[in-house]
Each structure stands twice: as structure tokens, then as C-alpha cells.
């Protein structure tokens, strides 16, 4: 009975610590984001006149326009959802195995960890803007592309497989991921750190006991490592999905910005934004429910 009370008290303290940790975000959302959040929802059902500030309620016309009249929205939505899935899976796989490597004991481990932490710095708003907008960097990249030979190893292998009748859509997606390995690496910094922190909490005695029982390294990976960090798998998946859907090079985000800035159509832009938000939340909810079924929780 006393042990049960101690566990309940420990869980309560952990819950309080968790709420205190996220309290700045909750307060910030309630103070700064709650009103614009519902305001944008209302705007999606209105025709907005910017000069006069008048909002004319038109019901579902903006949503009907998005799905039935607009020529690009349905296609872009499907394409971005597919890209989100492949990108998130590739980021998860890459970050997990990099974290496994960084968790090993070898010389220069701190330096190598610092290198893999660079994507977190490079993916920050300021440096990412410098990377994409800097004219010097752009000119250097153009020069590299001009002076680069036309020999693309992944393209050659893809052509060989297609000639042999092996290539297909699955292989095309794999080669797209390989060609976009820079984007995968720069998007994996936070995930690597989260996985690495989870790996460091696993006691060495568990691996020692498994080794005494004759367990191989491969079996230890699937019987000990993977179950112990499975809660972090759910966290990283949600983070990867949300992170991809908020990128500036996301075609849906570009379309929303174009509708607001170029066409000054705030009502239609809000309807697209809310449609995309609902789709992403559904994907996050369903995938989280499915992943949570295989998550191993331990005290």
C-alpha cells in the first residue's frame, strides 16, 4: 500500500513538473494566440475586405472553392501529405541510427556529437534565412551546379535498375530520399538529441545481463534498446510531422502566403490554412494512436 502511494506521489510530481515545463507555452498561447486562432477560423467562413475591415459571412464557399474550383489545392495537399510521410520516416530512421552511433564510446565522441548538433543551429530561423536568401551563398551554389559533371551516382543506379526491370515507385521514393539527404540531415538535429538522451538512460547492467544470457547485439537492439526508447519514438514522430508541415518550402504554406500577400484574399487563405491544419491534426492523431499501441512504458 505504501509502495503504491509512493508511486502515485512520484507520478503526480512528474506531472506537475511537466505542466510547469510547458506553462510558458500555454500562457503565451492563451495571451497572444487564442484570439487570432478563433479569428482566423471565423475569417475562413467570410469574405474579407481589407480596406474597410468588413467581414461578410458566406458559409462554406471558401472551402467549396478550395476543393472544387481551385485547380492546385487538392493536388498540392495530396503531394505534401505524401512528402511529409516519406520525409518523417526517413528522418526517424536517420536520427535513430545516428544516435546509436553517437552513443558508442570512441575517441573524439564529443566533437562528433557537436557536428551532428549543427543541424539544430543551422535550422534556426536566422541562419536558415541566411542560407536561403544570401546572394553569395546562392551564387556559390549556382557555380557548383554549373561546374559539376552530369554524372549522378544515384541517377546511374536508378537507370540501371529501371533497365533491368527492377525499378518502381518504391525505388523512386528511396532515390528521392537519397538525393535529399541534406534536407534529412538538417531536419534531424532535435530528433538525434532526443534519441541520444533516451539511449543514455538505459542501464548498462541490462545489456550485461542480456550478454550473459547469450543475447547478440542485434537481439539486444530489438529486445532492450528499441522498447526502452519507444516513448521517444512517438515524441519524435509528432515533432517530425509538425516540423515538416511548418516549413517555408512547403507548397501548401506557399499557397497560403500567396493568397494573403499577392491576392489579398484572407478568407480563402484562412480556409486553406484550416483545412491543412485539420488534415495534419488527423494524421498526428491517428499515427500517434497506432504508434502508442506499441510503446513500452516503464517506471
Long-range contacts (C-beta under 8 A, 24 or more apart in sequence): 7-299, 40-270, 40-273, 40-274, 41-270, 41-274, 43-266, 43-267, 43-270, 44-267, 44-270, 44-271, 44-273, 44-274, 45-267, 45-271, 46-267, 47-267, 48-265, 48-266, 48-267, 50-264, 50-266, 58-267, 62-267, 62-268, 62-270, 62-271, 63-271, 63-275, 65-268, 65-271, 66-268, 66-271, 66-272, 66-275, 72-255, 73-255, 73-272, 76-251, 76-252, 76-255, 77-252, 77-275, 77-276, 77-279, 79-251, 80-245, 80-250, 80-251, 80-252, 81-279, 81-283, 83-244, 84-241, 84-244, 84-245, 84-283, 86-173, 86-176, 86-177, 87-177, 87-180, 87-183, 87-184, 87-187, 87-240, 87-244, 88-237, 88-240, 88-241, 88-244, 90-177, 90-184, 91-184, 91-187, 91-188, 91-191, 91-240, 92-191, 92-233, 92-236, 92-237, 92-240, 94-184, 94-185, 94-188, 95-188, 95-191, 95-192, 95-195, 95-236, 96-191, 96-195, 98-188, 98-192, 99-191, 99-192, 99-195, 99-196, 99-199, 100-195, 100-199, 100-221, 100-225, 102-192, 102-196, 103-196, 103-199, 103-200, 113-196, 116-189, 116-192, 117-189, 117-192, 117-193, 118-189, 119-185, 119-186, 119-187, 119-188, 119-189, 119-192, 120-189, 120-190, 120-193, 121-189, 122-186, 122-189, 123-186, 123-187, 123-189, 132-248, 154-178, 154-179, 187-240, 187-243, 187-244, 190-236, 190-239, 190-243, 191-236, 191-239, 191-240, 194-232, 194-235, 194-236, 194-239, 195-229, 195-232, 195-236, 197-232, 198-228, 198-229, 198-231, 198-232, 199-225, 199-229, 201-228, 202-228, 202-229, 227-296, 228-296, 228-298, 230-294, 230-295, 230-296, 231-295, 231-296, 231-297, 233-291, 233-295, 234-288, 234-291, 234-292, 234-295, 237-287, 237-288, 237-291, 238-284, 238-288, 241-280, 241-283, 241-284, 241-287, 242-280, 242-284, 245-276, 245-280, 252-276
